[in-house]
Amino acid sequence: MTSNRRALLVLNTRAKPAREAATGVVADLQAAGFIVLLAQDDASGWHDGVPAGVEIVPANEQASDGCEVVVVLGGDGTILRAAERARNSSVPILSVNLGHVGFLAEAESEDIHAVTDAIVDRRWHVEERMALDIRVFDADKEVMRTWALNEVSLEKAAGARMIDVLVVVDGRPLSRWGCDGVVAASPTGSTAYAFSAGGPVMWPEVEAMLLVPLSAHALFARPLVVGPSSVISFELAEWSECLLAADSRRTYDIKGSNRIEVRRNPVPVRLARLADTPFTDRLVAKFALPVDGWRV
């Protein structure tokens, strides 16, 4: 083995099981010649001491530069945080579920040694997941830009009345809703917030975006699926006050005069997969769907 292979470790350092698992992962990878990196925010939260030899790097979008894989120990929230570290460098994310559902995770905690073996032997393939590009305009001036793997949500401010939003698709007005908010999701995000709001599940390979209103006071307020080349715009009434959240991680206050545009992002998120498990099987396992039924 060469001594210059590098892996970034991302974990929920508040959880003792994650720290204990990470200690074993670090030891296994270092024994195979890896340099293991840890972002500064994770290192600061590791109160009982970061394992010896781990290299601390800034907690930014360049944290995974030069790495061949980002190893995640945690739930879906930790995976979304890892995506912030990995996406710009196009480094694949290989995750072990130490959370609750862990829908994006590739393996469960009991498989952790098999995961490290696969990393050492480079036994994985990459699955690309579509991300969203989110832009906020004040008149014609772009004032903010971000991205999301799962979804972007616009929601009324705490204690405020419902917002008034005009939905525009490809420059053509579609419908105006008085609502608590609206969600635009990727296929990956169709099993997250959009699913809880009543949207359909989309298979990951579907190239589309999902639009779901939240508690809309309107006759036509159904979830909508639009094509991957479309641009979804939200135009708010002047008096509307709301919060924009990208993957429930990056939040911004939005003024009523702002316009929000959502489109496909040209840079995907890359997930490392160990097996060609059909998405149907993953859906059944994660949601405990009753495939046997009660009839005979």
Residue pairs with C-beta under 8 A, 6 or more apart in sequence:
1 32
1 33
1 120
2 33
3 33
3 35
4 35
5 32
5 33
5 34
5 35
5 68
6 34
6 35
6 36
6 37
6 66
6 67
6 68
7 29
7 34
7 35
7 36
7 37
7 67
7 68
7 69
7 70
7 71
7 119
8 36
8 37
8 38
8 39
8 57
8 63
8 64
8 67
8 69
8 70
8 71
8 82
8 85
8 86
8 91
9 22
9 25
9 26
9 36
9 37
9 38
9 42
9 54
9 70
9 71
9 73
10 39
10 42
10 70
10 71
10 72
10 73
10 74
10 78
10 81
10 82
10 85
11 18
11 19
11 21
11 22
11 42
11 72
11 73
11 74
11 78
11 98
12 18
12 73
12 74
12 75
12 77
12 78
12 98
12 99
13 19
13 42
13 45
13 46
13 47
14 45
15 74
15 98
17 98
17 109
18 73
18 74
18 78
18 98
19 46
19 48
21 73
21 96
21 98
21 109
21 112
22 51
22 73
23 51
24 112
24 113
24 116
25 36
25 71
25 73
25 112
25 115
25 116
26 36
26 51
26 53
26 54
27 51
28 113
28 116
28 117
28 120
29 36
29 71
29 116
29 119
29 120
30 36
30 53
32 116
32 120
34 119
34 120
35 55
36 51
36 53
36 54
36 55
37 54
37 55
37 56
37 57
37 63
37 64
37 67
38 46
38 50
38 54
38 55
38 56
38 57
39 56
39 57
39 58
39 59
39 60
39 63
39 85
40 56
40 57
40 58
40 59
41 59
42 59
43 50
43 54
43 56
50 56
57 63
59 85
60 85
61 84
61 85
61 87
61 88
61 89
62 88
62 89
63 85
64 70
64 85
64 86
64 89
64 91
65 89
66 89
67 89
67 91
68 91
68 122
69 91
69 92
69 93
69 94
69 119
69 124
69 272
70 82
70 85
70 86
70 91
70 92
70 93
70 94
71 94
71 95
71 96
71 115
71 119
72 78
72 79
72 82
72 93
72 94
72 95
72 96
72 105
73 95
73 96
73 98
73 112
74 95
74 97
74 98
74 99
75 97
75 98
75 99
75 100
75 101
75 102
75 105
76 99
76 101
76 102
76 103
76 104
76 105
76 192
77 99
77 248
77 249
78 95
78 98
78 99
79 93
79 95
79 102
79 104
79 105
80 149
80 150
80 247
80 248
80 249
81 249
82 93
82 95
83 93
83 149
83 247
83 269
84 249
86 92
86 93
86 269
86 270
87 131
87 147
87 149
87 267
87 268
87 269
87 270
88 267
90 267
90 270
91 270
92 124
92 126
92 270
92 271
92 272
93 269
93 270
93 271
93 272
94 106
94 115
94 118
94 119
94 124
94 271
94 272
94 274
95 102
95 104
95 105
95 106
95 107
95 271
96 105
96 106
96 107
96 108
96 109
96 111
96 112
96 115
97 105
97 107
97 108
97 109
98 109
99 105
101 286
102 108
102 286
103 191
103 192
103 282
103 286
104 188
104 271
106 115
106 271
106 272
106 273
106 274
107 114
107 115
107 274
114 274
115 274
117 123
118 124
118 274
123 274
124 272
124 273
124 274
125 272
125 273
125 276
126 270
126 271
126 272
126 273
127 204
127 270
127 271
127 272
127 273
128 268
128 269
128 270
128 271
129 149
129 186
129 187
129 188
129 204
129 268
129 269
129 270
129 271
130 186
130 187
130 188
130 207
130 228
130 264
130 265
130 268
131 147
131 148
131 149
131 186
131 264
131 265
131 267
131 268
131 269
132 147
132 148
132 149
132 151
132 152
132 184
132 185
132 186
132 189
132 209
132 246
132 262
132 263
132 264
132 265
133 145
133 147
133 262
133 263
133 264
133 265
133 266
134 145
134 146
134 147
134 148
134 152
134 244
134 246
134 260
134 261
134 262
135 142
135 144
135 145
135 260
135 261
136 142
136 143
136 144
136 145
136 244
136 252
136 254
136 258
136 259
136 260
136 261
137 143
137 258
137 259
137 260
137 261
138 255
138 257
138 258
138 259
139 257
143 258
144 252
146 246
146 250
146 252
147 246
147 265
147 267
148 186
148 189
148 246
148 247
149 186
149 188
149 189
149 247
149 269
150 185
150 186
150 188
150 189
150 192
150 193
150 247
150 248
151 183
151 184
151 185
151 186
151 189
151 192
151 193
151 194
151 246
151 247
152 183
152 184
152 244
152 245
152 246
152 247
152 260
152 262
153 181
153 182
153 183
153 184
153 193
153 214
153 244
153 245
153 248
154 163
154 165
154 181
154 182
154 183
154 234
154 236
154 242
154 243
154 244
154 254
154 260
155 163
155 180
155 181
155 214
155 242
155 243
155 245
156 162
156 163
156 180
156 181
156 240
156 241
156 242
156 243
157 241
157 242
157 243
157 253
160 241
160 242
162 178
162 179
162 180
162 215
162 217
163 178
163 179
163 180
163 181
163 236
163 237
163 240
163 241
163 242
164 176
164 177
164 178
164 236
164 237
164 239
164 240
165 176
165 177
165 179
165 182
165 234
165 235
165 236
165 237
165 240
166 173
166 175
166 176
166 234
166 235
166 236
167 173
167 174
167 175
167 176
167 177
167 182
167 211
167 232
167 233
167 234
168 174
168 232
168 233
168 234
168 235
169 226
169 230
169 231
169 232
169 233
170 230
170 231
171 231
171 233
174 224
175 218
175 220
175 221
176 218
177 213
177 216
177 217
177 218
177 221
178 216
178 217
178 218
179 213
179 214
179 215
179 216
179 217
179 218
179 221
180 214
180 215
180 216
181 213
181 214
181 215
181 242
182 211
182 212
182 213
182 214
182 216
182 234
183 193
183 194
183 197
183 199
183 210
183 211
183 212
183 213
183 214
184 209
184 210
184 211
184 212
184 232
184 262
185 192
185 193
185 194
185 199
185 209
185 210
185 211
185 212
186 209
186 210
187 202
187 203
187 204
187 205
187 206
187 207
187 208
187 210
188 204
188 269
189 210
190 199
190 200
190 201
190 202
190 210
191 201
191 283
191 286
193 248
194 210
194 212
194 223
195 201
197 212
197 213
197 214
197 223
198 212
198 223
199 210
199 212
199 223
200 210
200 223
200 225
201 283
202 208
202 210
202 225
203 279
204 279
207 227
207 228
207 264
208 225
208 226
208 227
208 228
209 225
209 226
209 227
209 228
209 230
209 232
209 262
209 264
210 223
210 224
210 225
211 223
211 224
211 225
211 226
211 232
212 223
212 224
213 221
213 223
226 232
228 264
229 264
230 263
231 261
231 262
231 263
232 261
232 262
232 263
233 259
233 260
233 261
233 262
234 259
234 260
234 262
235 259
236 242
236 254
236 255
236 256
236 257
236 258
236 259
236 260
237 256
238 256
238 257
239 256
240 256
241 253
241 254
241 255
241 256
242 254
243 251
243 252
243 253
243 254
244 251
244 252
244 253
244 254
244 260
245 251
245 252
254 260
283 289
284 291
